[in-house]
Amino acid sequence: MTSYNWNWSILVTEPYVGWLLRGLVTTVILALSSWMIALVLGSIIGVARTLPSALLRWLATCYVELFRNVPVLVQMFLWFFVLPELVPPDTGRWLKRDLPHPEFFSAMMCLGLYTASRVAEQVRSGITSVPRGLSAAARASGMSLAQTYRYVLLPLGYRIIVPPLTSEFLGIFKNTSIALTIGVMEITASSRQIESYTFQGYEAFAAATALYLSIAVCLLWLTRRLEGRTRIPGWIARDQS
């Protein structure tokens, strides 16, 4: 370490600072687009896990167990390397060559579907945490099953699971670093590129660490405000009593 030639100036020198900024933008876009998929699909699957239909519950459970228990890195490779070989040849060529930024698309689908399995469990737990008496009262007042979910179970369930959902939201930002394995130039990949060109690995990965910490601090501030606004008064006290 004493003989290491520190050179922090590379972090503000072109093209390296541009690589880091592009990596930051790619990370944010990848995480947000994946989160949109995860939240929508996870909500549908989470609701399906609580429906009276045994078939729908079984299908939703199969999805959750499959995607949640296969390592996300393996899923990333399957999406990028294996899927184009399993579909018809024309579709495979489109996925590999004609689709704009195929590595970004593969990473987005991988992270979105993987995180959806985790969001589904959060949604399921939120719905099942609502006292049964509330849903029974809704049905007794003449509400249909869909109306009970829309006006009673989902509004309360989502407010209950805001804290764990925020953890999943933070997690998807960190999981974007796995996308470097298929060529997505996010923060970590940009740092590795800087290290390869300059041999200043400590500076490059220190910059990556600072960017990830900055993202985490900003998201924590936003999610804490969201948790405060959506907290159900007296809910924790009621559960502890």
Residue frames as qw, qx, qy, qz and C-alpha x, y, z in Angstrom:
[[0.000, 0.883, 0.469, 0.000, 0.00, 0.00, 0.00],
 [0.326, -0.753, 0.074, 0.567, 2.88, 2.40, 0.71],
 [0.305, -0.215, 0.581, 0.723, 4.06, 2.12, -2.91],
 [0.306, 0.628, 0.701, 0.142, 0.61, 2.62, -4.40],
 [0.174, 0.017, 0.187, 0.967, 0.41, 5.71, -6.58],
 [0.140, 0.649, 0.653, -0.364, -2.80, 7.44, -5.49],
 [0.075, 0.015, 0.376, 0.924, -4.43, 9.61, -8.14],
 [0.198, 0.546, 0.698, -0.420, -7.85, 10.87, -7.14],
 [0.177, 0.502, -0.158, -0.832, -7.88, 13.39, -9.97],
 [0.031, -0.016, -0.867, -0.496, -8.93, 10.70, -12.46],
 [0.069, 0.515, 0.827, -0.216, -12.41, 10.78, -10.92],
 [0.186, 0.814, 0.242, -0.494, -12.94, 14.30, -12.26],
 [0.051, -0.494, 0.587, 0.639, -11.13, 13.77, -15.55],
 [0.804, 0.428, 0.019, -0.413, -12.71, 12.89, -18.88],
 [0.531, -0.211, -0.514, -0.640, -13.62, 10.31, -20.01],
 [0.318, -0.073, -0.887, 0.327, -13.66, 8.65, -16.57],
 [0.205, 0.201, 0.484, -0.827, -16.07, 11.02, -14.88],
 [0.562, 0.181, -0.306, -0.747, -18.39, 10.58, -17.87],
 [0.496, 0.018, -0.862, -0.104, -18.25, 6.82, -17.50],
 [0.104, -0.164, -0.786, 0.586, -19.23, 7.10, -13.83],
 [0.361, 0.241, 0.192, -0.880, -22.12, 9.45, -14.57],
 [0.603, 0.142, -0.543, -0.566, -23.42, 7.24, -17.38],
 [0.385, -0.032, -0.908, 0.165, -23.12, 4.26, -15.05],
 [0.108, 0.187, 0.598, -0.772, -25.13, 6.12, -12.42],
 [0.523, 0.222, -0.109, -0.816, -27.87, 6.97, -14.91],
 [0.568, 0.104, -0.758, -0.303, -27.97, 3.37, -16.17],
 [0.198, -0.077, -0.876, 0.433, -28.22, 2.06, -12.61],
 [0.286, 0.229, 0.409, -0.836, -31.11, 4.37, -11.75],
 [0.596, 0.226, -0.323, -0.700, -33.03, 3.63, -14.97],
 [0.490, 0.082, -0.863, -0.088, -32.46, -0.13, -14.63],
 [0.072, -0.122, -0.815, 0.563, -33.55, -0.16, -10.99],
 [0.387, 0.249, 0.254, -0.850, -36.67, 1.95, -11.54],
 [0.615, 0.208, -0.484, -0.587, -37.83, 0.03, -14.62],
 [0.415, 0.023, -0.905, 0.095, -37.24, -3.29, -12.85],
 [0.074, 0.142, 0.682, -0.714, -39.10, -2.02, -9.79],
 [0.533, 0.180, -0.064, -0.824, -42.13, -1.08, -11.89],
 [0.636, 0.095, -0.704, -0.301, -42.29, -4.64, -13.22],
 [0.306, -0.005, -0.861, 0.406, -41.74, -6.09, -9.75],
 [0.227, 0.108, 0.476, -0.843, -44.39, -3.96, -8.06],
 [0.641, 0.159, -0.190, -0.727, -47.11, -4.61, -10.64],
 [0.686, 0.112, -0.698, -0.173, -46.43, -8.31, -11.16],
 [0.238, 0.064, -0.816, 0.523, -45.67, -8.92, -7.49],
 [0.397, 0.035, 0.350, -0.848, -48.95, -7.31, -6.47],
 [0.744, 0.119, -0.348, -0.558, -50.92, -9.51, -8.87],
 [0.625, 0.105, -0.768, 0.094, -49.18, -12.67, -7.67],
 [0.039, 0.087, -0.692, 0.716, -49.46, -11.65, -4.03],
 [0.586, 0.037, 0.148, -0.796, -53.20, -11.13, -4.38],
 [0.752, 0.143, -0.543, -0.345, -53.52, -14.45, -6.23],
 [0.383, 0.145, -0.840, 0.355, -51.90, -16.20, -3.25],
 [0.166, 0.075, 0.635, -0.751, -54.79, -15.08, -1.04],
 [0.554, 0.044, -0.297, -0.777, -57.72, -15.80, -3.38],
 [0.780, -0.097, 0.459, -0.415, -60.24, -18.59, -2.69],
 [0.858, 0.433, -0.214, -0.176, -59.24, -20.41, -5.90],
 [0.803, -0.421, 0.381, 0.183, -56.88, -23.26, -5.06],
 [0.783, 0.405, 0.250, 0.400, -55.55, -23.35, -8.64],
 [0.217, 0.890, -0.061, 0.396, -54.59, -19.66, -8.63],
 [0.526, -0.783, 0.320, -0.089, -52.97, -19.99, -5.21],
 [0.887, -0.129, 0.357, 0.264, -50.96, -23.00, -6.43],
 [0.639, 0.608, 0.149, 0.447, -49.79, -21.24, -9.60],
 [0.043, -0.929, 0.157, -0.332, -48.80, -18.12, -7.66],
 [0.711, -0.610, 0.349, 0.024, -46.94, -20.21, -5.10],
 [0.877, 0.168, 0.269, 0.361, -45.04, -22.04, -7.84],
 [0.395, 0.806, -0.007, 0.441, -43.93, -18.71, -9.30],
 [0.337, -0.874, 0.260, -0.235, -42.75, -17.41, -5.94],
 [0.829, -0.402, 0.371, 0.114, -40.85, -20.57, -5.02],
 [0.818, 0.382, 0.205, 0.379, -39.22, -20.84, -8.45],
 [0.345, 0.789, -0.052, 0.506, -37.97, -17.28, -8.80],
 [0.407, -0.844, 0.229, -0.264, -37.16, -16.70, -5.13],
 [0.827, -0.419, 0.369, 0.068, -35.07, -19.84, -4.68],
 [0.805, 0.366, 0.153, 0.440, -32.96, -19.65, -7.85],
 [0.441, -0.490, 0.017, 0.752, -29.92, -17.35, -7.42],
 [0.328, 0.864, 0.144, -0.355, -30.41, -14.06, -9.21],
 [0.069, -0.635, 0.612, 0.467, -27.04, -14.44, -10.97],
 [0.345, 0.081, 0.909, 0.221, -28.16, -17.75, -12.48],
 [0.372, 0.718, 0.558, -0.186, -31.40, -16.13, -13.61],
 [0.107, 0.829, -0.213, -0.507, -29.41, -13.31, -15.22],
 [0.146, -0.357, 0.816, 0.430, -27.43, -15.82, -17.29],
 [0.369, 0.360, 0.857, 0.021, -30.60, -17.72, -18.22],
 [0.317, 0.823, 0.304, -0.359, -32.28, -14.58, -19.50],
 [0.128, 0.816, -0.355, -0.439, -29.30, -13.42, -21.53],
 [0.012, -0.450, 0.842, 0.298, -27.64, -16.61, -22.77],
 [0.236, 0.107, 0.965, -0.025, -30.28, -19.36, -22.62],
 [0.431, 0.569, 0.487, -0.503, -33.65, -17.77, -23.42],
 [0.394, 0.638, -0.314, -0.582, -32.69, -16.65, -26.98],
 [0.125, 0.292, -0.916, -0.246, -31.73, -20.26, -27.75],
 [0.231, 0.225, 0.905, -0.276, -35.02, -21.70, -26.49],
 [0.451, 0.611, 0.284, -0.586, -37.42, -19.51, -28.45],
 [0.759, 0.554, 0.318, 0.126, -38.00, -19.77, -32.22],
 [0.666, 0.028, 0.171, 0.726, -34.94, -18.75, -34.31],
 [0.158, 0.664, 0.250, 0.687, -36.41, -15.46, -35.55],
 [0.477, -0.845, -0.136, -0.201, -37.36, -14.43, -32.02],
 [0.803, -0.410, 0.029, 0.431, -33.95, -15.49, -30.74],
 [0.531, 0.281, 0.176, 0.780, -32.15, -13.37, -33.34],
 [0.111, -0.800, -0.214, -0.549, -34.36, -10.42, -32.43],
 [0.666, -0.740, -0.086, 0.034, -33.54, -10.84, -28.73],
 [0.779, -0.286, 0.132, 0.542, -29.79, -11.12, -29.38],
 [0.460, 0.045, 0.318, 0.828, -29.22, -8.63, -32.20],
 [0.026, 0.551, 0.458, 0.697, -32.23, -6.57, -33.28],
 [0.435, -0.803, -0.408, 0.025, -33.55, -5.61, -29.84],
 [0.166, 0.789, -0.253, 0.535, -31.97, -2.30, -28.73],
 [0.131, -0.553, 0.642, -0.514, -29.63, -2.94, -25.80],
 [0.797, -0.150, -0.535, -0.239, -30.48, -6.63, -25.31],
 [0.492, 0.013, -0.683, 0.540, -28.29, -6.86, -22.20],
 [0.182, -0.119, 0.324, -0.921, -30.28, -4.06, -20.53],
 [0.708, -0.127, -0.271, -0.640, -33.57, -5.74, -21.44],
 [0.739, -0.053, -0.666, 0.082, -32.37, -9.07, -20.03],
 [0.274, 0.049, -0.603, 0.748, -31.21, -7.45, -16.81],
 [0.377, -0.144, 0.105, -0.909, -34.46, -5.53, -16.43],
 [0.788, -0.137, -0.396, -0.451, -36.62, -8.62, -16.89],
 [0.645, 0.009, -0.693, 0.322, -34.41, -10.71, -14.62],
 [0.120, 0.044, -0.527, 0.840, -34.41, -8.21, -11.76],
 [0.487, -0.138, -0.056, -0.861, -38.08, -7.38, -12.26],
 [0.805, -0.135, -0.474, -0.329, -39.31, -10.97, -12.17],
 [0.562, 0.007, -0.683, 0.466, -36.96, -11.97, -9.36],
 [0.019, -0.061, 0.427, -0.902, -38.00, -9.04, -7.18],
 [0.589, -0.194, -0.278, -0.734, -41.66, -9.66, -8.05],
 [0.712, -0.188, -0.676, 0.015, -41.46, -12.98, -6.21],
 [0.354, -0.114, -0.565, 0.737, -40.27, -11.14, -3.09],
 [0.255, -0.084, 0.041, -0.962, -42.83, -8.36, -3.45],
 [0.629, -0.226, -0.576, -0.471, -45.55, -11.00, -3.83],
 [0.568, -0.254, -0.703, 0.346, -44.69, -12.39, -0.40],
 [0.096, -0.079, -0.337, 0.933, -44.86, -8.91, 1.09],
 [0.438, -0.123, -0.254, -0.854, -48.25, -8.24, -0.49],
 [0.653, -0.244, -0.696, -0.173, -49.56, -11.61, 0.67],
 [0.436, -0.225, -0.638, 0.593, -48.40, -10.98, 4.22],
 [0.090, -0.005, 0.135, -0.987, -49.95, -7.52, 4.19],
 [0.564, -0.202, -0.429, -0.676, -53.33, -8.83, 3.07],
 [0.689, -0.268, -0.673, 0.041, -53.31, -11.66, 5.59],
 [0.297, -0.051, -0.519, 0.800, -52.38, -9.21, 8.35],
 [0.360, -0.240, -0.085, -0.897, -55.68, -7.39, 7.95],
 [0.359, 0.005, 0.784, -0.507, -58.11, -8.74, 10.58],
 [0.020, 0.229, 0.904, 0.360, -60.57, -11.17, 9.08],
 [0.073, 0.629, 0.647, -0.425, -63.41, -9.31, 10.70],
 [0.114, 0.572, -0.129, -0.802, -62.90, -6.37, 8.36],
 [0.173, 0.144, -0.765, -0.604, -63.19, -8.47, 5.21],
 [0.047, -0.377, -0.923, 0.056, -66.12, -10.39, 6.70],
 [0.101, 0.635, 0.408, -0.648, -67.88, -7.10, 7.49],
 [0.156, 0.425, -0.410, -0.791, -67.25, -5.90, 3.94],
 [0.155, -0.075, -0.905, -0.389, -68.75, -9.05, 2.45],
 [0.029, -0.498, -0.811, 0.307, -71.68, -8.87, 4.86],
 [0.123, 0.601, 0.163, -0.773, -72.39, -5.28, 3.79],
 [0.691, 0.623, 0.313, -0.191, -72.84, -6.48, 0.20],
 [0.107, 0.776, -0.517, -0.345, -69.40, -5.94, -1.30],
 [0.934, 0.312, -0.173, -0.040, -68.18, -8.40, -3.88],
 [0.861, -0.272, 0.079, 0.424, -64.82, -10.14, -3.50],
 [0.533, 0.432, 0.121, 0.717, -63.20, -7.67, -5.91],
 [0.161, -0.828, -0.066, -0.532, -64.66, -4.71, -4.03],
 [0.767, -0.638, -0.015, 0.070, -63.43, -6.14, -0.72],
 [0.773, -0.038, 0.107, 0.624, -59.90, -6.30, -2.09],
 [0.326, 0.589, 0.184, 0.717, -60.12, -2.89, -3.71],
 [0.236, -0.769, -0.051, -0.592, -61.62, -0.91, -0.82],
 [0.732, -0.647, 0.116, -0.181, -60.54, -2.85, 2.29],
 [0.928, -0.213, 0.141, 0.270, -57.75, -5.41, 1.97],
 [0.685, 0.401, 0.068, 0.604, -55.38, -3.71, -0.49],
 [0.000, 0.849, -0.076, 0.524, -55.49, -0.16, 0.97],
 [0.658, -0.697, 0.238, -0.158, -54.76, -1.49, 4.46],
 [0.951, -0.048, 0.155, 0.262, -52.39, -4.21, 3.29],
 [0.587, 0.589, -0.037, 0.554, -50.17, -1.84, 1.31],
 [0.185, -0.848, 0.206, -0.452, -49.90, 0.58, 4.23],
 [0.846, -0.491, 0.207, -0.023, -48.82, -2.27, 6.50],
 [0.894, 0.024, 0.229, 0.385, -46.04, -3.43, 4.17],
 [0.288, 0.942, -0.105, 0.137, -44.51, -0.06, 3.28],
 [0.377, -0.772, 0.509, 0.056, -41.40, -0.69, 5.49],
 [0.715, -0.131, 0.642, 0.244, -40.50, -4.08, 3.96],
 [0.631, 0.689, 0.316, 0.164, -41.31, -2.79, 0.47],
 [0.074, 0.966, -0.247, -0.006, -38.84, 0.03, 0.94],
 [0.554, -0.514, 0.632, 0.173, -36.19, -2.56, 1.80],
 [0.732, 0.304, 0.567, 0.224, -36.93, -4.39, -1.43],
 [0.377, 0.920, 0.092, 0.060, -36.72, -1.08, -3.30],
 [0.199, -0.848, 0.482, 0.097, -33.25, -0.47, -1.88],
 [0.709, -0.204, 0.658, 0.150, -32.29, -4.06, -2.64],
 [0.724, 0.572, 0.361, 0.133, -33.08, -3.76, -6.32],
 [0.189, 0.950, -0.248, 0.013, -30.63, -0.86, -6.63],
 [0.404, -0.620, 0.669, 0.069, -27.88, -3.00, -5.13],
 [0.769, 0.116, 0.625, 0.067, -28.78, -6.00, -7.29],
 [0.564, 0.815, -0.017, -0.130, -28.23, -3.94, -10.43],
 [0.143, -0.748, 0.626, 0.167, -24.49, -4.54, -9.91],
 [0.685, -0.027, 0.724, 0.073, -25.03, -8.15, -11.01],
 [0.652, 0.712, 0.217, -0.143, -25.93, -6.86, -14.47],
 [0.034, 0.807, -0.523, -0.271, -22.26, -6.21, -15.18],
 [0.554, -0.191, 0.801, 0.120, -21.88, -9.96, -15.76],
 [0.584, 0.497, 0.619, 0.172, -23.83, -9.64, -19.03],
 [0.445, 0.238, 0.292, 0.812, -22.32, -6.33, -20.15],
 [0.106, -0.901, -0.366, -0.208, -24.60, -3.67, -18.67],
 [0.448, 0.309, -0.249, 0.801, -22.45, -0.60, -17.98],
 [0.452, -0.827, -0.284, -0.177, -23.86, 0.34, -14.60],
 [0.256, -0.911, 0.289, -0.147, -21.87, 1.82, -11.71],
 [0.759, -0.428, 0.472, 0.138, -19.81, -1.25, -10.86],
 [0.796, 0.364, 0.339, 0.344, -19.03, -2.04, -14.49],
 [0.269, 0.917, -0.041, 0.290, -17.99, 1.58, -15.09],
 [0.449, -0.803, 0.391, -0.039, -15.66, 1.40, -12.09],
 [0.836, -0.118, 0.474, 0.251, -14.10, -1.79, -13.42],
 [0.633, 0.672, 0.201, 0.329, -13.65, -0.12, -16.80],
 [0.029, -0.953, 0.229, -0.195, -11.84, 2.80, -15.15],
 [0.676, -0.560, 0.474, 0.069, -9.63, 0.37, -13.22],
 [0.851, 0.219, 0.388, 0.278, -8.77, -1.48, -16.43],
 [0.474, 0.799, 0.080, 0.361, -7.75, 1.71, -18.22],
 [0.021, -0.871, 0.277, -0.406, -5.90, 3.46, -15.39],
 [0.674, 0.009, -0.651, 0.350, -4.95, 0.71, -12.91],
 [0.101, -0.275, 0.425, -0.856, -6.34, 2.99, -10.19],
 [0.441, -0.330, -0.812, -0.193, -8.66, 0.40, -8.69],
 [0.262, -0.388, -0.630, 0.620, -8.94, 1.92, -5.21],
 [0.111, 0.245, 0.021, -0.963, -10.07, 5.28, -6.54],
 [0.369, -0.075, -0.635, -0.674, -12.50, 3.74, -9.04],
 [0.478, -0.376, -0.792, -0.051, -14.24, 1.50, -6.51],
 [0.173, -0.333, -0.481, 0.792, -14.20, 4.21, -3.86],
 [0.249, 0.097, -0.205, -0.942, -16.18, 6.32, -6.31],
 [0.481, -0.213, -0.744, -0.412, -18.59, 3.44, -6.89],
 [0.371, -0.356, -0.748, 0.419, -19.03, 3.03, -3.14],
 [0.003, -0.259, -0.225, 0.939, -19.73, 6.74, -2.73],
 [0.370, -0.025, -0.447, -0.814, -22.35, 6.63, -5.49],
 [0.499, -0.302, -0.802, -0.129, -24.13, 3.61, -4.00],
 [0.284, -0.360, -0.607, 0.649, -24.10, 5.24, -0.55],
 [0.126, 0.139, -0.031, -0.982, -25.48, 8.47, -2.00],
 [0.469, -0.176, -0.628, -0.596, -28.32, 6.57, -3.67],
 [0.478, -0.336, -0.791, 0.184, -29.06, 4.70, -0.44],
 [0.151, -0.280, -0.424, 0.848, -29.11, 7.87, 1.67],
 [0.288, 0.041, -0.235, -0.927, -31.47, 9.63, -0.73],
 [0.540, -0.212, -0.710, -0.400, -33.80, 6.63, -0.92],
 [0.396, -0.309, -0.744, 0.440, -33.79, 6.16, 2.86],
 [0.034, 0.191, 0.236, -0.952, -34.77, 9.79, 3.34],
 [0.445, -0.021, -0.401, -0.800, -37.62, 9.47, 0.86],
 [0.564, -0.211, -0.782, -0.161, -38.84, 6.13, 2.19],
 [0.244, -0.236, -0.669, 0.661, -38.79, 7.32, 5.81],
 [0.260, 0.140, 0.062, -0.954, -41.07, 10.18, 4.84],
 [0.559, -0.053, -0.601, -0.568, -43.32, 7.75, 2.97],
 [0.457, -0.204, -0.837, 0.220, -43.47, 5.42, 5.96],
 [0.041, -0.203, -0.488, 0.848, -44.43, 8.31, 8.22],
 [0.401, 0.108, -0.152, -0.897, -47.26, 9.37, 5.93],
 [0.655, -0.025, -0.611, -0.444, -48.68, 5.87, 5.41],
 [0.162, 0.057, -0.878, 0.446, -48.32, 4.54, 8.98],
 [0.491, -0.527, -0.563, -0.406, -51.65, 3.39, 10.41],
 [0.199, -0.539, 0.430, -0.696, -52.16, 5.10, 13.79],
 [0.676, -0.316, 0.452, -0.488, -52.30, 2.58, 16.62],
 [0.889, 0.237, -0.331, -0.212, -51.55, -0.42, 14.41],
 [0.480, 0.371, -0.707, 0.365, -48.25, -1.35, 16.08],
 [0.270, -0.284, 0.595, -0.702, -49.65, -0.77, 19.53],
 [0.837, -0.002, 0.060, -0.544, -52.63, -2.95, 18.69],
 [0.825, 0.278, -0.492, -0.012, -50.38, -5.78, 17.45],
 [0.316, 0.357, -0.708, 0.522, -48.22, -5.63, 20.59],
 [0.488, -0.293, 0.394, -0.722, -51.11, -5.65, 23.00]]
